[in-house]
Amino acid sequence: MIYSDDINRVCGLCTHSDKLTESALRCRLHRKNVSVTDPDCGKFEYDIFKKTVRRKKRLKTGFDPKDFSLD
């Protein structure tokens, strides 16, 4: 599901953008400053490492490593 078709095509997730501040980017293709939420220009290339993700919560279980031993 990483490369699904429903990715938000915004400048903040493009490989051609460099972060200047929290809300501003520098587009290397067009050599201008753009906002993080600007729609793509047609030359959008998705960079998975620019997407912010949340960590999954750890499951709270009552198991110990002893429960999984074969002894």
FENGIBEL-V536787 format. One line per field, one symbol per residue. ss: DSSP state (h for helix, s for strand, l for the rest). phi: phi as a letter, one per 40 degrees, with the letter a starting at -180 (. if undefined). A space follows every 50 residues. Layout:
BEGIN
ss: ???
phi: ???
END
This chain:
BEGIN
ss: lllllllllshhhsllsssllllssssllllsssslllsllllllslhhh llllllllllllllhhhhlll
phi: .cbccccccbccbcccbbccbcbbbbccccfacbccccccchbcbcbccc ccbbccccccbccbdccbccc
END
